[in-house]
Amino acid sequence: MQNVLITGGAGFIGLALARALLQDGARVTLVDNFQRGRNDVELGQLRENPAVSFVELDLSVEGATDALGDGYDAIFHFAALLGVSNVIGQPFETLRLNTILTLEALRLAKRQAALRCFLFASTSEVYAGSLQAGLLSFPTPETSVLALPSLAAPRTSYMLSKLYGEALVLQAGVPAVIVRPHNVYGPRMGTEHVVPELMLRMTKAPSDGAIEIYSPDHMRTFCFIDDAVRLIAGLARRPEALGRAWNVGTQAPEHTMMAVAEKIRSVVRPGLELARGENTQGSPVRRCPDTSETDRLTGIVDRVPLEDGIARTFAWYRDNVFDRA
């Protein structure tokens, strides 16, 4: 990949992916409108690289991509409305906006002269209905039967927007790769994901207080951002990855949410009391991807251990968010 474009390029995964691709000698164009991406110091530093171009662009406007060129050999589409609080509060807008963003990104892809890969970021939420229906095995392979949860549930809107996006990219006549990220975490991702959210709550808790851990017995695996972007870039480089979906994440070990909280506490506030809270409505009881096919194709089998990833994530948040606040 020599000339790549990343939508949602100022976001958590987009910026990290750009850094990884630059190390491999690519020229990178970042596209974002800062609805969710951050115009921060790290983006500013990246933009100083002569191999980086930044275009502030609203992909929800039809024809917005006419301002971009036709010489990209890879397009990574990460622009989307996401986050549980956003999705639950704006289910119709989630469906509408995510579909429009994908259609506009595909419009750009279809006029490229020599496109080798259009990579679409889907979600592990596509498995939610199958879990509710008792159809899911663990670890969960990409070939799992996909069932729909209640269409009236607000949280379903995000899953549907991404599942429809998968169908769009597979039918668009472009060389498509679909990735389904599972619990990717790390620096610069905001405070809505469980790892930084727990770090924030622990940091702000009074010295004699306690915090509740919601869904304490629910099981998850976690994938540090550096591993996620290595896997994503590796899939984009392999022609064998075209035309199907791939799990991106960590297959083992699984952790209960209480165990994750205890690991975070050991770094952030060792003496803090943890209390068992209620289960979060709509939260899957278990989420564990089968990554054997992704690992085989990319040749990437090692992962940053959760303890190391937590320490690296907290160091960033402490220096860039918590101490500054």
N, C-alpha and C positions, 0 to 999 in steps of 0.2 A: 504494500500500500504506500503510494507516494504522495497522493493528493487527496486528503480526506476532509469531510465535512461532518460536524457533530451538531445536531439540533439539541437544544437544552444544554448547550456547551458551557454555560456558567453554573450549572448545577453540580450536585455532589459527584455522581458517577461521570458526567460529561467532562469535567475538568480533570479528574484523575485519569481518565482514559486519554485525554489529550496529552498529558505529561508522558504517559507510557509510549504513545505513538511517536512523540517527538524524539524520544530516546532511540527509536529505531530509524530515525532519519526522515520521517514523514513531514510534509507541509500540512498544517491543520487550520481549517476555518471553523470558528466557533460561532454559532447562531443562537441568540437568546433575546428575549424581551424583558427579562428581569421580573417576570411575574412570580417565579419561584427561584430562579438562579440568583446568585449573589454577586453584586458588583463590589468586591472586596479587595483587600490587599493582594491576596493570592492570585486572583484573576488579573489584577494590574501587573503583577510580576510576570505572569505568563505572557501577557500581551506585549511585553518588551522584547520577547524572542522574535527575531526577524522571520522565523518560519511560521508564525502564528498571525492569522487575520481574525478580527472580530467584527461581526455584523450584527447590529441591534435590529431585530426584525420580528414582527408579529406574524407567526405562521397561521394564525386564525383568519387572516385577511386573504381572500382568494387572489391568487396571482402574486403574492408577496415574494415568492421565490424567483420571479422573473428577474429580480435584481442580482441573482447569483449566476455563476458561470456554468459551463457544461463540460468541464474537464476533470471532474472528481471520479476517482476509481473506487471510492468507498464512501458510503453515507451511513452514519450511525444516528438512528432516530430515538432520542431520549426525551424530547419535549412532550410533556403531558401534565394534566392536572391529577395530582395524587396526594396521598396522606389521608389517613382514616378520618380525621376531623373535617377536612375539606370535602371528601367524598360523601360523608354522611350528611353534611350540611348543604351540599350542592349536587344531588344525584343527577338531575337533568342536565346541568351544565357539564358535569363529568362526561356523560354520554355524548353530548353535543360537541364539546370542545375537543376531546381526545380523538373523535372520529375526523373532525375537520383538520386537525393538526396532521394526522396520518395521511389523509388524502392530499394535502398540500406537499408534504414531504415526498410522497410517491409521484406527484406531478413533477417535482424536481428530478427525481430519480429516472423517470421515463425519458427525459430529454438529454441524459448524459451520453457522451460519445462512446465511452469505453468503461462503463460501470462494471465492477467485478463483484461488489457486494453491497446490498442494502440490508443493514442489520436493524431489526426492530426489537425494541425492549418491551417485552410483554410482562407477565407477572406470575408469581406462584399462586395468586388468587384464582387462577383458572381451575385449580383443583378443588376449590372450596365446596362446590356443589356435589362433587363425587364423594368427598369426605362425609358430608351430611347424609348422603344416600347409602353410606356403608360400602361404597364400591372401590375405595382406595386401599392400596397396599403400601407398606413402608419397608425400606425406602421407596419413594414414589417415582416410577419411570415416566418418561415423556409420553410413552404409548398408552398411558392410563385413559380409560373411558372418561370423557368429560361430561358431567351432568350439570344442569343449571339449578342453582338455588332459587328461592322465591324472587320473581322479577319485581315484586313490590318492595323488597328490602332495599333501603338506600345503598347499603354497602355493595350490593350486587352490581351497581352501575359501573364501578371501576373495572370489575372482572369482565363485564360484558363489553365495555369499550375496548379492552385489550384483546379479548377473544375475537371480536369483530375485526380488530386491527390485524390479528394473525391471518384471518381469512382474506382480508384486503391485500396484504403483501404477497400471499401465496398465489393470488389470482391476478396480480397486476402485470405479470409478464416481465418482472425484474429479477435479477439473481438475489434471492432473499434468504436471510438467516434470521431465525427467531430465537431470542434468549428469554428464559424465564428465571429471573433472579430470585434467590431465596435468602432473606434476612441478611442482606449486605449492610455492613456498618463500618464506621470509621470517622476520621476527622472531617469537619466541614459539612455535616449532613443535617444541620439544624438540631432541634431538640424534640422532634416528634417520634423518632424511632426509639424503641425500648431502651437501647444501651445509653445514648446520651440523655434521654429523658430521666432514667434512673440516676445518672450522674448528677444532673441538675437538682433533682429532688433531694438527693443525699447531701449535696453541697449546701442547700438552703435550709435543711432541717435544723431545728434548734438542738443544742447540745444534749438536752435531756429528753428529746423527742424520739419518735419512731416513725417509720414510713410503712405504708401498706404495699404489699407486692400483689398485684392483681394477677389472676389466673395462675396461681403459684405452682400448680401441678401440670400445667400445659407444657408440652415438649417442643423444643426447637433445636435446630443446628444454626450456626452463624458463620458468615463468610466475610473476612476482612477485605476492605476495599482494594488493597493491592492485589490480592488473589483474584477478586472478581474481574478487575480490568485485564489481568493476564489471561484469564479464561475467555473473556469477550473478544479481545484482540486475537487470541489464538484461533477461535472459531471463525472469525472474519477472514483469516488468511487461508483457510482450508476450503478448497472447492467441494470437498466431500460433505461439508456442513450445509451446503445450499439446499433449500427446499423443505426444511423441517425445523422443528423446535428442539431446543437444547436446554436442559437444566443448568443453571449457574449457581453454585453454592458449595456447601460442605456436606458430605454424606454422614460423617461421624466425627466426633461423638455427639450424641444428643444430650441436651441439658434441660432440666425443668427451669421454669422462670425463677423459682426461688433459688436454685443453685446459681443461676446467672447473677441474680441480685447479690448473693453472698460473695461471688468473685469480684463484682464491682465494688462492694463494700470494703473488701480487703485492700483495695487501692485508694478509695475515696475517703471513707470514714470507718476505720476498723471497729470502733466501739459502738456504732449506731445500731439501734434495735430494729429488727425487721419483723413485721406482723403479716399474717396471712390475710389477704384481701379477697374480695369477691371475684368471680370469673367475669371477664369483660365480654359483654354481649357481642356475638358474632365472631369472637376469636376462635380459630381452629384449635382443637384439643392437641393436635400433633401436626408438625410440618417438618418433613425430612426428605430431601430430594435424593433420588438415585442419580449420582453424577458419574457412574462408571463409563457411559458412552462419551460424555464430555471429556473426562480424564483421558480416555483412550485416544481420542482424536487429537487433542491438544498436546498430549504428552505431559500434562501438568497434574501431578498427583499430590504434591505437598501443599499444605495450608498453614497459614499463621495460626498457632494455637490461640484459643479464645483468651487465655490469660494474658498473652503478649499483646494481642489486639486491643484488649481493654486498657492495658497500661499505656499503649501508644495513643489511643483515642482520648483518654483522660488527660494526658500531657498536653495535647493540642487544645482541648476545651479549657483546661485550667489557664493556659497562657493566652488564649485568644478570645475567650468568652467569659469564664467565671471571674477571673482576677480583674479583668477590665470592667465588668459590671460592678 
